[in-house]
Amino acid sequence: MKLGIVGLPQSGKTTIFNALTHRSGEPAGGGAKVTAVQGVVTVPDSRVDWLSQHHQPKKTTFAQVTYIDLQAMPGALENKQEYMAQLIIHMRPVDALLMVVRNFPDAAGNAPDPARDFRDLQDEFLLADLATIEKRLERLVQELRKGKKDLGHEKELLETCAGVLNAEKPLRTRPELATAPELRGFTFLSAKPLLVVVNNSDEDEALPEAAFDGVETLMVRGKLEMEMAQLADDEAAAFREDFGIAESAMDRIIRRSFALLDLAAFFTVGEDEVKAWTIRNRLPAVEAAGAVHSDIQKGFIRAEVVAYEDLRRAGDHAAARKLGQVRLEGKTYPVQDGDVINFRFNV
């Protein structure tokens, strides 16, 4: 799972990235003017902790999330157009976007306007997608003139997308278009799931009374969170208590990221390894098996499944089996978040 962190200059997007990835805040990229910096974050999960304590495996593997931040050396991106051009290039491959909007006075003392910043950045995504569609439609028209007749539904779908964008609506409001197989390769920015991260000052705990077009919103105090990310666990806990922060931004953003992409985690357990696997929520069991290994998917027989909560209450697999909570499921079983699975297969 890859999520891109975007935001206008001085929004604090790199501060949020540093808080998530526990970076020090030093500029990245070496001599490069513009760099897409990646940070791989381990997903904290108390269920994995318990399973590991219970099974005492040689290895414990948590799920991971990759966050991407576009960083530039001072002066490398002198205007908004240059920044947007680079952002569009680097953010098209990601699965979802975190849009950071400033809710604190900037260096010049200008008051924040997070709703305006949201609209400005979203408008740029709409324009970028519309330009992509218009360019492709021009090519399709040329192909029709040359006698090519079998264009499928691509032209019709693109024209519908153009209508949505011209009405100043992002493509994520029309999921049937965003997920159409004919359009899969376009990686439209406005079609990506979006979470707005409102970046407040150290003292401000409130969400602004602003309109974000129904997009999910999360408030963080980015500077504080980045400072806490550099501390030892016990020091960070004391810091959070002093500032009334019940849960770190990393934990909250990761959890919301999973929900944003409709993801789930299932677990495999054994003496060698306890591991969390990230899949699409309610993925058929045979496809979930493929996440572990392609041979398991090919030779799939049954999935032996117990819900994590049932397993923990029972104490172990043997007790859960006696209670009838361990069951055998077939290929089409929709895997649930928290399932502990042993795949039976034959190759």
C-alpha angles and dihedrals in degrees: 000000000000125000125186121218111215135175144139119272113290092018090118095241093143089049088056090047090052091049091052096045098035092239122159097236095251114145114267132212104059108224096350116112094215125020133179100221118202127204123188113211126196111229109233109227125172089200091063089047092055095044090050093049090049098047099031093211125188089243136024120199124190125198116266137215125199119214122193126204126185106225128184136192114246110287094009093113105034098172141029094253092058091048093049092049091056094041093054091052096049101038101050095086096052123104097226141355135239108203113202115204124189118244099172134070113278126233091277092051095253114157117246124253106185094174091055092048090050092052093046094053094042090051089055090054091049092051093047092051092046091052090052091050095047091050092051093046090054090055092047091052089052090051091052090052089053090056102261106144107169103081095139114209096317097105093046092048093048092050089052090050090050090053091053092049093046087055086058094248124133117238091241086076087067104049093172087064096040092054099039109130092228091060099041095106096055096074092203112204095215090052094060119103108260136207119187112217111199107208110210133187120262094266100041118092099166131099112234120249092248136134117242098173094258094303117147111262133203128185122217135168095226101189092050092047092051091051091050091049089064094055131088114261096258092046091048090051091053091046091052091050091052091053097038095246107152096186134017121255089240093060093044095046093046092051092048090046090058091049091046091058094037091240131161136193125224126183138226118197137193146124092282100045147356108205140178116217123200116217140154109282114267093008111170111265094242090057092045087054088057089060088064096043136332091232090058090053093048094049097036114154107159141336116232103212137186125168113243093235091052091048093050093049091048093046099226143008094269093055092043090051091053089052090053093245096122109080139175116240132189134228096283097050108127105234112231128214107268098024114148105211138190109190117214112207143155127208 
